[in-house]
Amino acid sequence: MSLSDDELARYARQLILPGFNATAQEFLRAARVHVVGAGELAGPALVYLAQAGVGALFVDDALDVAAEDPAAWLYRADQVGEPRLFTAMAALRELAPWARVRPYATGADPTAVLVCAPSLGLAREAAERARTAGLPHVVALADGDGGEVVSVPVGAPCYSCGSRPGTGALPRAGVAAALGALGAAELLLILTGLAPARTGRRLDLVLGQPQARATARLPGCACGQGRGV
């Protein structure tokens, strides 16, 4: 179905971006994204995806709003201690009332996944579930003054192939928000077909500047043996 007049007006600024058009916007409207996390890293990504026009967002977070989460664009300081899931959903519906925001639960049918996990172990676990489900996915992980964003379109090297060990340090102020926004932007490129097919890449955030490089499959990795994507 073509874009309505309201949609054309709402997305007018991004529809004039080079390489972007109404067809790309229709792809976003049809997308259903499972977002793992709703904290300091995921908050900006959720806002980005909702306001870009992603049709459905499945929010997946069982924790409460933490002291650092008001930097995530979705929470107020007086909401610390409230469930992240429902607080984030309410904020997103206010910011983008046209977006369908749902809790992630059994029976959800996402077409892509954005992982904004607080640790490398959780990121790898969520990325592997997405890979074995055959879903394109992007993983954003903060680490001290920087971090990484790894894009995994269908058929690309997996997250474990593209990721690199970090220090495990807590993110500095502003770093998590930058990585969440970068992760959302990478997923939008995949959803709209603007990212090269079957080609993964890693963005390293170093001193506030993203540095991109292609990922390569590690010898013997399951992602090159026909299991999952």
VEXFI-621577 format. One record per atom (N, C-alpha, C): residue number from 1; residue in one letter; x, y, z. Coordinates in steps of 0.1 Angstrom, whole numbers, padded with zeros to 4 digits. Last residue first. Layout:
{NUM A {X Y Z}}
...
This chain:
{229 V {0215 -0182 0095}}
{229 V {0218 -0173 0084}}
{229 V {0233 -0172 0081}}
{228 G {0215 -0217 0104}}
{228 G {0210 -0203 0105}}
{228 G {0214 -0195 0093}}
{227 R {0240 -0234 0090}}
{227 R {0231 -0234 0102}}
{227 R {0227 -0220 0105}}
{226 G {0260 -0235 0071}}
{226 G {0246 -0237 0067}}
{226 G {0236 -0238 0078}}
{225 Q {0284 -0228 0080}}
{225 Q {0282 -0242 0078}}
{225 Q {0267 -0245 0075}}
{224 G {0291 -0203 0089}}
{224 G {0295 -0206 0075}}
{224 G {0292 -0220 0072}}
{223 C {0283 -0202 0115}}
{223 C {0276 -0193 0106}}
{223 C {0280 -0196 0091}}
{222 A {0301 -0217 0130}}
{222 A {0288 -0223 0126}}
{222 A {0281 -0215 0115}}
{221 C {0335 -0214 0119}}
{221 C {0324 -0209 0126}}
{221 C {0311 -0215 0121}}
{220 G {0358 -0222 0105}}
{220 G {0351 -0231 0114}}
{220 G {0339 -0227 0121}}
{219 P {0373 -0190 0105}}
{219 P {0374 -0204 0101}}
{219 P {0367 -0213 0111}}
{218 L {0351 -0162 0106}}
{218 L {0362 -0169 0113}}
{218 L {0362 -0184 0108}}
{217 R {0343 -0139 0081}}
{217 R {0339 -0151 0088}}
{217 R {0351 -0158 0094}}
{216 A {0346 -0104 0087}}
{216 A {0350 -0116 0080}}
{216 A {0347 -0128 0088}}
{215 T {0332 -0071 0081}}
{215 T {0335 -0083 0090}}
{215 T {0339 -0095 0081}}
{214 A {0346 -0040 0071}}
{214 A {0338 -0052 0068}}
{214 A {0342 -0063 0078}}
{213 R {0344 -0010 0091}}
{213 R {0352 -0020 0084}}
{213 R {0343 -0032 0081}}
{212 A {0344 0024 0102}}
{212 A {0337 0012 0097}}
{212 A {0347 0003 0090}}
{211 Q {0343 0043 0130}}
{211 Q {0353 0038 0120}}
{211 Q {0347 0025 0115}}
{210 P {0330 0073 0145}}
{210 P {0328 0059 0140}}
{210 P {0338 0055 0129}}
{209 Q {0343 0092 0171}}
{209 Q {0342 0090 0157}}
{209 Q {0340 0076 0153}}
{208 G {0347 0094 0198}}
{208 G {0335 0100 0193}}
{208 G {0333 0099 0178}}
{207 L {0369 0078 0202}}
{207 L {0370 0093 0205}}
{207 L {0359 0100 0198}}
{206 V {0354 0054 0183}}
{206 V {0367 0058 0189}}
{206 V {0368 0073 0190}}
{205 L {0334 0029 0177}}
{205 L {0333 0043 0181}}
{205 L {0346 0046 0189}}
{204 D {0334 0008 0149}}
{204 D {0340 0011 0162}}
{204 D {0339 0026 0165}}
{203 L {0312 -0011 0132}}
{203 L {0315 0003 0134}}
{203 L {0322 0003 0148}}
{202 R {0314 -0038 0109}}
{202 R {0316 -0033 0123}}
{202 R {0319 -0019 0123}}
{201 R {0293 -0056 0086}}
{201 R {0303 -0046 0089}}
{201 R {0303 -0043 0104}}
{200 G {0284 -0080 0061}}
{200 G {0284 -0074 0074}}
{200 G {0295 -0064 0076}}
{199 T {0265 -0087 0033}}
{199 T {0278 -0081 0037}}
{199 T {0277 -0075 0051}}
{198 R {0242 -0096 0022}}
{198 R {0251 -0106 0027}}
{198 R {0264 -0101 0031}}
{197 A {0238 -0066 0003}}
{197 A {0233 -0079 0007}}
{197 A {0244 -0088 0011}}
{196 P {0245 -0034 0016}}
{196 P {0248 -0044 0006}}
{196 P {0244 -0058 0011}}
{195 A {0216 -0014 0025}}
{195 A {0229 -0020 0029}}
{195 A {0232 -0031 0019}}
{194 L {0192 -0007 0017}}
{194 L {0202 0001 0013}}
{194 L {0216 -0004 0017}}
{193 G {0169 -0020 0025}}
{193 G {0176 -0026 0013}}
{193 G {0188 -0018 0009}}
{192 T {0157 -0012 0047}}
{192 T {0153 -0005 0035}}
{192 T {0160 -0011 0023}}
{191 L {0169 -0028 0067}}
{191 L {0154 -0029 0065}}
{191 L {0150 -0022 0052}}
{190 I {0196 -0019 0066}}
{190 I {0192 -0033 0063}}
{190 I {0178 -0034 0059}}
{189 L {0193 0008 0075}}
{189 L {0199 0005 0062}}
{189 L {0196 -0009 0057}}
{188 L {0183 0004 0100}}
{188 L {0174 0010 0090}}
{188 L {0180 0007 0076}}
{187 L {0205 -0007 0113}}
{187 L {0194 -0016 0111}}
{187 L {0184 -0010 0100}}
{186 E {0221 0016 0114}}
{186 E {0226 0004 0107}}
{186 E {0214 -0005 0104}}
{185 A {0205 0032 0131}}
{185 A {0208 0037 0117}}
{185 A {0213 0025 0108}}
{184 A {0207 0018 0155}}
{184 A {0194 0020 0148}}
{184 A {0196 0024 0133}}
{183 G {0234 0021 0160}}
{183 G {0228 0007 0158}}
{183 G {0215 0008 0151}}
{182 L {0236 0048 0164}}
{182 L {0243 0042 0153}}
{182 L {0238 0028 0150}}
{181 A {0221 0051 0187}}
{181 A {0216 0057 0175}}
{181 A {0223 0051 0163}}
{180 G {0237 0036 0205}}
{180 G {0223 0032 0202}}
{180 G {0218 0038 0189}}
{179 L {0260 0051 0205}}
{179 L {0260 0038 0199}}
{179 L {0246 0033 0196}}
{178 A {0251 0075 0217}}
{178 A {0256 0075 0203}}
{178 A {0256 0062 0197}}
{177 A {0243 0065 0242}}
{177 A {0233 0071 0233}}
{177 A {0238 0072 0219}}
{176 A {0268 0057 0253}}
{176 A {0257 0047 0250}}
{176 A {0247 0053 0240}}
{175 V {0281 0082 0255}}
{175 V {0286 0071 0246}}
{175 V {0275 0061 0242}}
{174 G {0270 0099 0274}}
{174 G {0268 0102 0260}}
{174 G {0272 0091 0250}}
{173 A {0293 0091 0298}}
{173 A {0281 0098 0295}}
{173 A {0281 0101 0280}}
{172 R {0309 0059 0293}}
{172 R {0309 0072 0297}}
{172 R {0296 0079 0292}}
{171 P {0300 0025 0302}}
{171 P {0301 0036 0292}}
{171 P {0301 0050 0299}}
{170 L {0323 0004 0322}}
{170 L {0310 0011 0320}}
{170 L {0311 0023 0310}}
{169 A {0344 -0020 0306}}
{169 A {0342 -0008 0314}}
{169 A {0328 -0002 0311}}
{168 G {0352 -0041 0290}}
{168 G {0341 -0043 0300}}
{168 G {0338 -0031 0309}}
{167 T {0370 -0039 0270}}
{167 T {0375 -0038 0284}}
{167 T {0365 -0042 0294}}
{166 G {0363 -0062 0244}}
{166 G {0365 -0049 0249}}
{166 G {0370 -0050 0263}}
{165 P {0369 -0083 0215}}
{165 P {0368 -0081 0230}}
{165 P {0371 -0067 0234}}
{164 R {0348 -0078 0186}}
{164 R {0362 -0078 0192}}
{164 R {0361 -0076 0207}}
{163 S {0327 -0093 0162}}
{163 S {0329 -0086 0174}}
{163 S {0344 -0087 0178}}
{162 G {0324 -0110 0139}}
{162 G {0326 -0096 0137}}
{162 G {0330 -0088 0150}}
{161 C {0319 -0136 0149}}
{161 C {0329 -0134 0139}}
{161 C {0333 -0119 0139}}
{160 S {0297 -0131 0165}}
{160 S {0309 -0136 0171}}
{160 S {0321 -0135 0162}}
{159 Y {0278 -0123 0146}}
{159 Y {0283 -0114 0155}}
{159 Y {0296 -0118 0162}}
{158 C {0286 -0139 0113}}
{158 C {0278 -0136 0125}}
{158 C {0285 -0126 0135}}
{157 P {0288 -0128 0079}}
{157 P {0295 -0133 0091}}
{157 P {0287 -0129 0104}}
{156 A {0255 -0129 0062}}
{156 A {0268 -0123 0066}}
{156 A {0275 -0130 0077}}
{155 G {0230 -0140 0058}}
{155 G {0242 -0145 0050}}
{155 G {0255 -0139 0054}}
{154 V {0213 -0111 0065}}
{154 V {0212 -0125 0063}}
{154 V {0223 -0130 0054}}
{153 P {0235 -0087 0082}}
{153 P {0224 -0091 0073}}
{153 P {0223 -0106 0071}}
{152 V {0246 -0076 0109}}
{152 V {0246 -0090 0104}}
{152 V {0234 -0092 0095}}
{151 S {0268 -0052 0122}}
{151 S {0256 -0054 0114}}
{151 S {0257 -0068 0108}}
{150 V {0278 -0040 0153}}
{150 V {0280 -0050 0143}}
{150 V {0267 -0053 0136}}
{149 V {0294 -0014 0170}}
{149 V {0281 -0018 0164}}
{149 V {0284 -0028 0152}}
{148 E {0311 -0008 0200}}
{148 E {0310 -0013 0187}}
{148 E {0296 -0015 0183}}
{147 G {0330 0017 0219}}
{147 G {0322 0005 0218}}
{147 G {0321 0001 0203}}
{146 G {0341 0041 0243}}
{146 G {0336 0038 0229}}
{146 G {0328 0025 0229}}
{145 D {0349 0045 0268}}
{145 D {0348 0057 0260}}
{145 D {0343 0054 0246}}
{144 G {0333 0016 0279}}
{144 G {0341 0028 0283}}
{144 G {0338 0040 0275}}
{143 D {0314 0003 0256}}
{143 D {0326 -0001 0263}}
{143 D {0334 0011 0267}}
{142 A {0283 -0010 0243}}
{142 A {0292 0001 0247}}
{142 A {0303 -0004 0256}}
{141 L {0271 -0024 0214}}
{141 L {0277 -0027 0227}}
{141 L {0286 -0016 0231}}
{140 A {0246 -0036 0192}}
{140 A {0254 -0024 0197}}
{140 A {0258 -0027 0212}}
{139 V {0239 -0055 0165}}
{139 V {0243 -0055 0179}}
{139 V {0251 -0043 0182}}
{138 V {0214 -0064 0142}}
{138 V {0225 -0055 0145}}
{138 V {0227 -0055 0160}}
{137 H {0201 -0088 0119}}
{137 H {0202 -0082 0132}}
{137 H {0215 -0073 0133}}
{136 P {0178 -0109 0101}}
{136 P {0189 -0099 0101}}
{136 P {0189 -0092 0114}}
{135 L {0170 -0142 0111}}
{135 L {0167 -0128 0111}}
{135 L {0179 -0119 0110}}
{134 G {0171 -0170 0115}}
{134 G {0172 -0165 0101}}
{134 G {0168 -0150 0100}}
{133 A {0174 -0180 0140}}
{133 A {0160 -0178 0135}}
{133 A {0160 -0173 0121}}
{132 T {0201 -0180 0143}}
{132 T {0195 -0193 0141}}
{132 T {0180 -0192 0137}}
{131 R {0204 -0151 0147}}
{131 R {0210 -0158 0136}}
{131 R {0203 -0172 0133}}
{130 A {0190 -0147 0171}}
{130 A {0185 -0140 0159}}
{130 A {0191 -0148 0146}}
{129 R {0205 -0162 0189}}
{129 R {0191 -0165 0187}}
{129 R {0186 -0159 0174}}
{128 E {0229 -0148 0186}}
{128 E {0229 -0162 0181}}
{128 E {0214 -0166 0180}}
{127 A {0222 -0124 0198}}
{127 A {0226 -0124 0184}}
{127 A {0225 -0138 0178}}
{126 A {0218 -0132 0225}}
{126 A {0207 -0126 0217}}
{126 A {0210 -0127 0202}}
{125 E {0245 -0140 0231}}
{125 E {0233 -0149 0232}}
{125 E {0222 -0145 0224}}
{124 R {0260 -0117 0227}}
{124 R {0262 -0129 0219}}
{124 R {0251 -0139 0219}}
{123 A {0249 -0101 0247}}
{123 A {0248 -0097 0233}}
{123 A {0250 -0109 0224}}
{122 L {0255 -0114 0271}}
{122 L {0241 -0113 0267}}
{122 L {0240 -0109 0252}}
{121 G {0283 -0111 0269}}
{121 G {0277 -0125 0270}}
{121 G {0263 -0124 0265}}
{120 L {0287 -0084 0269}}
{120 L {0291 -0091 0258}}
{120 L {0284 -0105 0258}}
{119 S {0260 -0064 0283}}
{119 S {0272 -0072 0284}}
{119 S {0275 -0080 0272}}
{118 P {0236 -0051 0278}}
{118 P {0246 -0045 0287}}
{118 P {0259 -0052 0288}}
{117 A {0223 -0050 0244}}
{117 A {0225 -0057 0257}}
{117 A {0236 -0050 0265}}
{116 C {0207 -0044 0221}}
{116 C {0214 -0034 0229}}
{116 C {0216 -0039 0243}}
{115 V {0200 -0056 0190}}
{115 V {0204 -0060 0203}}
{115 V {0212 -0049 0210}}
{114 L {0173 -0058 0169}}
{114 L {0183 -0049 0173}}
{114 L {0187 -0053 0188}}
{113 V {0161 -0078 0142}}
{113 V {0164 -0077 0157}}
{113 V {0175 -0066 0159}}
{112 A {0133 -0085 0121}}
{112 A {0147 -0081 0123}}
{112 A {0148 -0079 0138}}
{111 T {0107 -0092 0121}}
{111 T {0114 -0094 0108}}
{111 T {0129 -0091 0109}}
{110 P {0089 -0110 0147}}
{110 P {0098 -0099 0142}}
{110 P {0104 -0103 0128}}
{109 D {0063 -0120 0159}}
{109 D {0069 -0124 0147}}
{109 D {0078 -0113 0141}}
{108 A {0053 -0134 0190}}
{108 A {0058 -0122 0183}}
{108 A {0065 -0127 0170}}
{107 G {0050 -0158 0204}}
{107 G {0041 -0155 0193}}
{107 G {0044 -0142 0185}}
{106 T {0060 -0146 0235}}
{106 T {0058 -0157 0227}}
{106 T {0047 -0154 0216}}
{105 A {0070 -0111 0233}}
{105 A {0064 -0122 0240}}
{105 A {0063 -0134 0230}}
{104 Y {0077 -0077 0238}}
{104 Y {0081 -0089 0231}}
{104 Y {0077 -0101 0240}}
{103 P {0050 -0054 0239}}
{103 P {0060 -0061 0246}}
{103 P {0064 -0073 0238}}
{102 R {0048 -0029 0213}}
{102 R {0043 -0040 0220}}
{102 R {0054 -0047 0229}}
{101 V {0037 -0003 0193}}
{101 V {0047 -0007 0203}}
{101 V {0041 -0018 0212}}
{100 R {0033 0011 0163}}
{100 R {0028 0000 0171}}
{100 R {0039 -0005 0180}}
{99 A {0032 0046 0158}}
{99 A {0040 0034 0159}}
{99 A {0032 0023 0167}}
{98 W {0019 0070 0160}}
{98 W {0015 0061 0149}}
{98 W {0022 0048 0150}}
{97 P {0029 0084 0181}}
{97 P {0017 0077 0184}}
{97 P {0012 0068 0172}}
{96 A {0057 0089 0193}}
{96 A {0054 0085 0179}}
{96 A {0041 0077 0180}}
{95 L {0057 0099 0219}}
{95 L {0066 0105 0210}}
{95 L {0062 0102 0195}}
{94 E {0039 0082 0231}}
{94 E {0037 0096 0232}}
{94 E {0045 0103 0221}}
{93 R {0049 0057 0227}}
{93 R {0036 0060 0222}}
{93 R {0033 0075 0222}}
{92 L {0073 0060 0242}}
{92 L {0073 0058 0227}}
{92 L {0060 0061 0221}}
{91 A {0063 0061 0268}}
{91 A {0071 0072 0262}}
{91 A {0071 0071 0247}}
{90 A {0051 0035 0270}}
{90 A {0043 0047 0272}}
{90 A {0050 0059 0266}}
{89 M {0074 0019 0267}}
{89 M {0063 0018 0258}}
{89 M {0054 0031 0258}}
{88 A {0089 0026 0290}}
{88 A {0094 0029 0276}}
{88 A {0083 0029 0266}}
{87 T {0072 0017 0310}}
{87 T {0076 0031 0310}}
{87 T {0081 0035 0296}}
{86 F {0072 -0011 0305}}
{86 F {0060 -0003 0304}}
{86 F {0062 0012 0303}}
{85 L {0100 -0017 0308}}
{85 L {0092 -0021 0296}}
{85 L {0080 -0012 0295}}
{84 R {0110 -0008 0333}}
{84 R {0115 -0002 0320}}
{84 R {0105 -0005 0309}}
{83 P {0091 -0002 0361}}
{83 P {0095 -0012 0351}}
{83 P {0099 -0005 0338}}
{82 E {0107 0022 0383}}
{82 E {0096 0017 0376}}
{82 E {0100 0007 0366}}
{81 G {0132 0031 0392}}
{81 G {0126 0020 0400}}
{81 G {0113 0015 0393}}
{80 V {0128 0064 0381}}
{80 V {0137 0054 0386}}
{80 V {0130 0044 0395}}
{79 Q {0111 0085 0376}}
{79 Q {0107 0072 0372}}
{79 Q {0117 0060 0375}}
{78 D {0123 0109 0381}}
{78 D {0113 0104 0391}}
{78 D {0107 0090 0387}}
{77 A {0138 0114 0358}}
{77 A {0145 0110 0370}}
{77 A {0135 0104 0381}}
{76 R {0122 0098 0329}}
{76 R {0125 0109 0338}}
{76 R {0131 0105 0351}}
{75 Y {0131 0083 0298}}
{75 Y {0127 0083 0312}}
{75 Y {0130 0096 0319}}
{74 L {0141 0083 0272}}
{74 L {0127 0078 0274}}
{74 L {0122 0080 0288}}
{73 W {0167 0091 0270}}
{73 W {0158 0098 0262}}
{73 W {0143 0094 0265}}
{72 A {0187 0080 0286}}
{72 A {0183 0072 0275}}
{72 A {0171 0078 0267}}
{71 A {0193 0093 0309}}
{71 A {0201 0097 0298}}
{71 A {0196 0090 0285}}
{70 P {0177 0079 0328}}
{70 P {0172 0092 0323}}
{70 P {0180 0097 0311}}
{69 D {0195 0057 0335}}
{69 D {0186 0056 0324}}
{69 D {0179 0069 0319}}
{68 E {0210 0056 0358}}
{68 E {0216 0062 0346}}
{68 E {0206 0063 0334}}
{67 A {0193 0044 0376}}
{67 A {0197 0058 0379}}
{67 A {0203 0064 0366}}
{66 A {0169 0024 0358}}
{66 A {0181 0026 0367}}
{66 A {0184 0040 0367}}
{65 V {0138 0008 0356}}
{65 V {0146 0020 0353}}
{65 V {0157 0023 0363}}
{64 D {0141 -0028 0358}}
{64 D {0135 -0015 0362}}
{64 D {0144 -0004 0357}}
{63 L {0140 -0054 0333}}
{63 L {0146 -0047 0344}}
{63 L {0138 -0034 0347}}
{62 A {0133 -0068 0311}}
{62 A {0126 -0072 0323}}
{62 A {0131 -0064 0335}}
{61 D {0126 -0061 0277}}
{61 D {0135 -0058 0289}}
{61 D {0127 -0061 0301}}
{60 D {0118 -0056 0246}}
{60 D {0122 -0068 0254}}
{60 D {0132 -0064 0265}}
{59 V {0094 -0045 0224}}
{59 V {0103 -0041 0234}}
{59 V {0106 -0053 0244}}
{58 F {0089 -0045 0191}}
{58 F {0086 -0054 0202}}
{58 F {0097 -0051 0212}}
{57 L {0073 -0023 0169}}
{57 L {0085 -0024 0178}}
{57 L {0081 -0034 0189}}
{56 A {0063 -0018 0136}}
{56 A {0061 -0024 0149}}
{56 A {0074 -0026 0156}}
{55 G {0072 0000 0115}}
{55 G {0058 -0003 0117}}
{55 G {0055 -0008 0131}}
{54 V {0094 0028 0115}}
{54 V {0093 0013 0116}}
{54 V {0079 0009 0121}}
{53 G {0098 0055 0113}}
{53 G {0086 0049 0107}}
{53 G {0086 0034 0107}}
{52 A {0115 0071 0127}}
{52 A {0118 0068 0113}}
{52 A {0107 0061 0106}}
{51 Q {0105 0069 0153}}
{51 Q {0102 0082 0145}}
{51 Q {0107 0081 0131}}
{50 A {0113 0043 0160}}
{50 A {0099 0047 0160}}
{50 A {0096 0060 0152}}
{49 L {0141 0045 0158}}
{49 L {0133 0035 0150}}
{49 L {0118 0039 0149}}
{48 Y {0147 0065 0177}}
{48 Y {0152 0066 0163}}
{48 Y {0143 0057 0154}}
{47 V {0137 0053 0201}}
{47 V {0132 0066 0196}}
{47 V {0135 0068 0181}}
{46 L {0154 0031 0202}}
{46 L {0139 0029 0201}}
{46 L {0133 0042 0196}}
{45 A {0179 0043 0205}}
{45 A {0176 0034 0193}}
{45 A {0161 0033 0191}}
{44 P {0177 0056 0230}}
{44 P {0179 0064 0217}}
{44 P {0175 0056 0205}}
{43 G {0175 0031 0246}}
{43 G {0165 0041 0245}}
{43 G {0166 0050 0233}}
{42 A {0196 0013 0246}}
{42 A {0185 0010 0237}}
{42 A {0175 0022 0235}}
{41 L {0214 0024 0265}}
{41 L {0219 0021 0251}}
{41 L {0207 0020 0241}}
{40 E {0199 0025 0288}}
{40 E {0207 0037 0284}}
{40 E {0211 0036 0269}}
{39 G {0173 0002 0280}}
{39 G {0181 0010 0289}}
{39 G {0188 0021 0283}}
{38 A {0161 -0019 0269}}
{38 A {0154 -0006 0269}}
{38 A {0160 0004 0278}}
{37 G {0165 -0050 0250}}
{37 G {0170 -0039 0259}}
{37 G {0161 -0027 0258}}
{36 V {0161 -0058 0218}}
{36 V {0165 -0064 0231}}
{36 V {0172 -0053 0240}}
{35 V {0135 -0054 0197}}
{35 V {0146 -0046 0204}}
{35 V {0149 -0052 0217}}
{34 H {0123 -0065 0168}}
{34 H {0125 -0070 0182}}
{34 H {0137 -0062 0188}}
{33 V {0104 -0050 0144}}
{33 V {0117 -0051 0150}}
{33 V {0116 -0055 0165}}
{32 R {0090 -0053 0114}}
{32 R {0086 -0056 0128}}
{32 R {0100 -0059 0135}}
{31 A {0081 -0033 0085}}
{31 A {0091 -0040 0094}}
{31 A {0085 -0042 0108}}
{30 A {0065 -0018 0070}}
{30 A {0062 -0032 0070}}
{30 A {0070 -0039 0080}}
{29 R {0077 0007 0071}}
{29 R {0063 0006 0077}}
{29 R {0060 -0009 0079}}
{28 L {0100 0002 0057}}
{28 L {0101 0005 0071}}
{28 L {0087 0003 0078}}
{27 F {0090 -0001 0031}}
{27 F {0097 -0012 0038}}
{27 F {0097 -0011 0053}}
{26 E {0081 0025 0027}}
{26 E {0071 0014 0028}}
{26 E {0077 0001 0035}}
{25 Q {0105 0038 0025}}
{25 Q {0097 0041 0036}}
{25 Q {0086 0030 0038}}
{24 A {0114 0027 0001}}
{24 A {0121 0024 0013}}
{24 A {0113 0027 0025}}
{23 T {0094 0039 -0016}}
{23 T {0095 0024 -0015}}
{23 T {0102 0020 -0002}}
{22 A {0101 0066 -0014}}
{22 A {0088 0061 -0008}}
{22 A {0088 0046 -0007}}
{21 N {0136 0066 -0007}}
{21 N {0124 0070 -0015}}
{21 N {0112 0064 -0008}}
{20 F {0172 0072 -0007}}
{20 F {0160 0069 0000}}
{20 F {0147 0074 -0008}}
{19 G {0193 0082 -0022}}
{19 G {0191 0067 -0021}}
{19 G {0179 0063 -0014}}
{18 P {0195 0111 -0003}}
{18 P {0200 0104 -0014}}
{18 P {0199 0089 -0012}}
{17 L {0164 0122 0012}}
{17 L {0178 0117 0014}}
{17 L {0182 0110 0001}}
{16 I {0138 0128 0011}}
{16 I {0146 0135 0001}}
{16 I {0161 0131 0003}}
{15 L {0126 0114 0031}}
{15 L {0123 0110 0018}}
{15 L {0131 0117 0007}}
{14 Q {0132 0128 0054}}
{14 Q {0140 0116 0051}}
{14 Q {0137 0111 0037}}
{13 R {0113 0149 0052}}
{13 R {0127 0152 0053}}
{13 R {0136 0140 0050}}
{12 A {0087 0136 0052}}
{12 A {0092 0144 0040}}
{12 A {0107 0146 0041}}
{11 Y {0073 0121 0069}}
{11 Y {0086 0116 0066}}
{11 Y {0092 0124 0054}}
{10 R {0048 0135 0071}}
{10 R {0056 0131 0084}}
{10 R {0070 0128 0080}}
{9 A {0039 0137 0045}}
{9 A {0042 0149 0052}}
{9 A {0051 0146 0064}}
{8 L {0035 0110 0039}}
{8 L {0044 0117 0031}}
{8 L {0048 0130 0038}}
{7 E {0016 0104 0059}}
{7 E {0029 0098 0060}}
{7 E {0039 0105 0051}}
{6 D {-0006 0119 0050}}
{6 D {-0001 0121 0063}}
{6 D {0013 0116 0064}}
{5 D {-0011 0107 0025}}
{5 D {-0007 0121 0026}}
{5 D {0000 0124 0039}}
{4 S {0003 0073 0027}}
{4 S {-0008 0083 0027}}
{4 S {-0002 0097 0027}}
{3 L {0021 0052 0004}}
{3 L {0021 0061 0016}}
{3 L {0009 0071 0015}}
{2 S {0006 0022 -0009}}
{2 S {0014 0034 -0010}}
{2 S {0012 0043 0003}}
{1 M {0008 -0012 0000}}
{1 M {0000 0000 0000}}
{1 M {0009 0012 0000}}
